[in-house]
Amino acid sequence: MSGWRSVEGPALPASLGPGRLLWCGIGGSVLPADALVQALADAPFRLRWQPLASPEPNDLRLEREDQLVFASKSGRTLELWSWIGRLRAQEGWGRWHRAPIAITQDDENPLAQLARAEGWTLLPIPVEVGGRYSAFTPIGTLPLHWAGRDAGRFLAGARVVLAQTEQGRGPWGTRVWDMVGTLTKGYLSGVDQWVMMPYATRLETVGGWWVQLIAESLGKQAKDGSRRGFTPIRAVGPQDQHAQLQRWLDGPRNVGVVMVTIGSGEAAEPSDPPVQCPFAGLGRRGGAEVVRAQAEGTREALEDAGVPVIHWHLETLDEASLGAFLMAWQLVVGLCGMALEVDPFDQPAVESGKRRTLLKLGIS
């Protein structure tokens, strides 16, 4: 169980080159990487980032400058091996400037065996770290390194949260323990759905990581056979003010909202609305100010309607703050699982679905 609090810092390759980063993996083997690239990488890197998760048809063709990454904690993921087989069938296979990288457990699993046989770089995931808790292994640090961001600061941000939570003090320690209390007490009163709603489109993929973390960790049967857990809902502001807010305000009272805002005091952008603009004075307001007002207005509307709202504010969006944010949620989820008396580190129902998939395909 110690892996959910683990912050690893293994050595990373000196250079990953100027080409695309083709990342083959699914679930916890790609969601943290995608979240970090979309949130922190500059535009040229986001354009060269290519996650390959679903095995559906794809017209991608290998190029010499591509850096291939194959990520799977167990080394036995069906989707991963589907991609390995299809990429190996291309003419570009083996014609790379840099050999592929495998991120997996350093044991005798099939992916680790392939990496050793082919002379690829193998970056280990510690055995005690569950896949959806892997953001602080090479699953998270390698894409940051490729994008020219400081993976060390990302890990340092996580360590601050871990220390404060263990000591029960400090802004992050207080935030984690308050969130655990809010979720567990809310659950007892019928609030079993929670929305993650960042007011920053660059955090939208963080929502995908968060959904897996909540759903796969806390939706379980307890030892007495009772079914427990939360339904996580992915949203992004202000878009979902126009898509989901109606449900939260007027629908059943079983939902809470975690709002996330970023930054303060940004300089106003130039604005010159035409005379037909129906909002007098809008030209004096920059985009950041409009978004802040939308977040505040939505929060007030939800609170007035009796919907539980938790507001998390990050002064900056950088490696340290995002590392702190992700670790905080790993700790919240692990502690909530213990409070709900379910195991937040397994996923027995998912394994059943995997077995049925293999039967459908007639493979073992």
N, C-alpha and C positions, 0 to 999 in steps of 0.2 A: 504493500500500500504506500510505501514511501515515495514512489515515483511521481505522484500528483503534486508534490512540493519540490521536485528536483529541478535544479537550474544548472544545466551542463554547459561546458564551453570547450568542446573538442577542437583541435586544430583543423582549419579549413584550407583548401587549396589556395595557393598564392594568387592565381589568376584563373578566371573562368572565360576570358576572351570577350570579344565584342559582338558575338552573334546572339542568336535567340537562345533562351533557356527553355528547353522542352522538358516539362516536368510530368512524368507519368506516375500517377498515384490516385487514390480516391479516399474520401472520408478524411480522417485525421492525418493522412499522409499528404494531403494537398491543401485542405482548407486553411490551416495556419499560414502556409506559404503564400497562398493567394491573397489572404487578408493583409499580410504585411507588405506585399508588393503593391497592391492597389492603394494602400493607405499611405505608404512612405516613399515609394520609388518615384523618380522624376519621369516625365512623359516618355522620353526615348526608351527607358527600360520597360515601362508598362506596355509599350508597343511590341517589344521583343519577348515579352513574357507569354508563354504558351502552355497552359495547363492541359494535360491530356488525361481526363478522368473517365468519362463514359466511353464504352467500347463501340459506340455507334460509328457508322462510316464517316470518314474525314479525308479531305483531299490534300492534307499536309504532305509535303515532300521534304526529305532530309537535305540539308545543305552542309557544306564542309565546316562552316563556322559555328554550327549548332553545338550547344552543350546539352547532352542528354543526361537526365536524372531519373533514376528508377527508385521510387520510394515505397516501402511497405515494411511495417514493423515485423510482421510474421514472415514476409517473403513469399507468401502463398496467396496473394490477392488475385482473384480471377481477372479483374479488369486490367491490372498491371501486366499479367502474362499475355493477355490478348494484345496489348500494345507492343510488348516485346516481340511477339511473333510477327505482327504486321509490319513493324519497322524493320525487322531483320530481312523481310522479303523485298525491301526496297534496294535499288541500286546504290543508293548513298550510304548504306550500312557499312561501317568499317572505314569510310573515307574521311573521317573527322580529323581535325587538328588536335583535339583533346578527347581522350577516352571518356566514356560515360562514368557517371558516379552512381553508386548504389547506396541508399540510406536504409539500413535495416539492422536487425539484431546481429551481433557478431557471434553467430553460432553456425550450425550446419544446415540452416534453412536453405531452400533452393536458390533464392536470390543471392545470398552470401556465397554459395557455392559457385554460381555463375560469375559473380564479380571476381572471385579469386582465379577461376579458370581462365578468364579473359584478360586479366591484368587491370581491371578497373579499380578506381579509388573506392574504398568502402568506408563510409562514415557511419559509426555505430549509433543505434538507439539503445539506451540502457534497457535491460530486460524488465526492470521494475516500472518502466514508464508506459502507461497505456496509450494507445494510438491517439485518442482525442485529447490527451494531456501532453502532446509532443511538441508544442510550440517552442519550448526552450531547449530542444535538441537541434541537430542540423536541419530538421524540417523547417525550423524558423530562422536559424542563423545563416544557413547557406544562401537563401534568396536575398537576405539583407546584404550579405557580403558581395554577391554578384551585382546588386544594384548600387554599390558604392556607399552603403549606409553602415553605421557603426553597430555591429552585432554585440560588441561588449557593453555598450550603453543600454541596449535592449535587455540583456541579461541583468545588468546592474539595477535597472528599474524594477525588475521582478524580485530581485533580492531585497530591495527596500520594503516592498509590500509583504513579503514573507516574514521579514524580521518584525515589522510593526504588528502584523496579525498574531504572530506567536506571542508577542509581548502584550497584546491587547491595548495598544496605545497608538498615537500618531494619527494623522488624517486617513491614511489608507487602512490601518488597523481598525479604526472606528468605522470606516465605510464598509469593510468586509463584514464585521460582526453585526452591524445594523442591518445589512442586507440579508444575512442569514436569519435574523430575528423576524424581519418583515416577511420573508418568503414562508417561513414555517408557521408563523402566527396567521398569516393570510390564508394559508392552505387549510388550517383548521376552521376558518370561517367561510370557506368555499371559493376563495380566489385561487384557482388552479391553472390560469392562463396568464402568461406574462409576455409583454411586448418589449423588444429592444428597439428603440427608435433614436438613432443618432441624427443630429442635425448637421450632417456632413456627408455628402455622397461618397467621399473617399473611404468612409467607414462602412459602406453597404456590405462589402464582403466579410467584414468582421462579424456581421450578423449571421452569415452562413456558418462560420466557425462556432458562434455562440449557440445556434440552434442545435447543432450536433452535440455539443457539450451538455446542454440541458436535457435534451430528449433521450440520448443514449445513456446518460448517467442516472437520471432521476425518474424515468418511467419504468417502474418495476413492480413485481409482486413481492410483498414482504413475506417473512417466514410464516405468518399466519394465513397466507393465501390472499390477503386483501391487496387490491391494486392501487398503487399510489403514484404520484408524480405530477409534473407540470407540463403543460403544452406551451412550448416557446413559439412566439410569433415574430417573424422578421419584418421590420419596417424601416423606412428612412424618411426623415423630414426634410423639406416640407411636403414631399410627394404624397405620403400616406395620410396627411391631413385631408386630402381630396380622394382617398381611396378606402381607408379603414376607420377613420375617426368617428364616423356616424355609428358604426357598430359599438365602439367602446363607450360612447356617450349614452346611447339609447338602448343598447342591447342588454343581455343578462349581466348582472353584476358579479361576474366571476373572473374579471380581467384586471390586471395591473399593468402599469407602463413604466419602463425605465427610460428616461430621456437622457441623452448624452449631448452636451454642447462643448464647443471648442473655441478657445481664444477670446480675446476682448480688446477693445481699443484699436481695431484696425482702421487705417486711413480710409476715408470715403472715396469710392471710385467716381470719376466724372460721370454725370448723368444728365441727359438733355431730352426729357420726354416731350413728345409733340403736344400741341394744344388740345388734341383730342383725348389725351390721357384723362381718365375719370378721377384720378387721385391727385388732388391739389397738394403741392409741396413734396411730391415724390422725388423730384429732382434733387432735393437736399439730402436724400437718404441713399447710402450706398448699399450694395448687396448684402454685406455682412450685417448691417444694421437691420435690414428687412428680415433676415433669417433669425436674428436674435428676438425680434418682436414676435415672429411667428412661433418660436419655441415658447416664449413667455405666455403668449395668448393661449396657446394650446394647453399648456400646463394648467393655467388658471381655469380654463373651461373644464378640463378633466377633474380637477380638484373640486370645483363647484358642483359637479355631477356626482361626487362621491366615489370617484375612481381612484384607487391608490396610485400615487405617482412618486417615483424616486428620481431625483435629478443628480446626475453625475456630470461634473464639469471638469474638463482638462484645459489648463491654461495654454498649452501648446500641444501640437500633434507631432511628436518626434519619437525616436527610438525608445528613450527612457519612459515617456508617458504611456506609450502603447504596450511596452513590456509590463509596466505596472498594471495597466488595465486588464490585460489577458491573465496575468497571474492572480489578480484579485478575483476574477470570475472562476478560475480553477479552484481557488480556496473556497469561495462561496458554495460552489457545487459540491465539492467533497464534504464540506461540513453539513450542508443541507441533507445530503444522502444519509449521513449518520443520524441526523435529527429525525428523518423520516423512517429510520430503521430499514433502509434498503442498501444494497451494495452499489455504490456509485462507480465502481471500477470494472464491472463485467457487462455483458450484453447477450444473454442467453437466447433471447428471441431472434436477434439478428443472425445468430449462427444457424438457427432453424431455416431461415430464408435462404441462406447460402447453400445449405445442403439440398434444398428443393431445387435451386437453380441448377446445380450440377446434375441432378437427376433429369431435369428437363433437357439438358444438353447431351446426356448420355456419356458423360466423362466422369472421371474420379479424381 
